[in-house]
């Protein structure tokens, strides 16, 4: 039971949420950082920190069902790639996050983001000026939401470290920009996370 509580606490800390909501940012562009590799459209990467492996992609669809909630996805649910795969203690496959979502909404409903608007998927490793040796970033907008468009652009950044004392967690950061001319009120943000628990023999979550 102690191992379960310890693992759940570690899972919560690895998904620390930082949210910045503004009014109108015509000049500011958090996606304009100089990339270590050329920014591309749809792509994915596996972050490997030693004790933790995790799949990151700028994709909004559910990998096992192909359903599309039109929001930011965390991890991968089809077991083909590691999703918060915790290897501390010698475990091989120990994915303790099936999948998750970062969801934005206001009084009129959920903000609908489109992975087709993401053209800046970037992986940075050991680049000067960044607070972590591994940083994955991308952004999406709700430009394809039709009459439900709010003019929002959200940047997702995932930070990871490889030192032995901090190689078992990730930090997710979300920066939300209002690129429209209308101030948005009552904007809500939340995380939906589907945790998995490994077998009794592994005694871990």
Buried (B, 14 or more C-beta within 10 A) or exposed (E): EEEEEEBBEBBEEBBEEEBEBEEBBEEEBBBEBEBEEEBBEEBBBBBBBBBBBBBBBBBBBBBEEEEBBBBBBBBBBEEEBBBBBBBBEEBEEBBBBBBBBBBBBBEEEBBBBBBBBBBBBBBBBEBEEBEBBBBBBBBBBBBBBEEEBBBBBBBBBBBBBBEEEBBBBBBBBBBBBBBBEEEBEEBEBEBEBEBBBBEEEBBBB
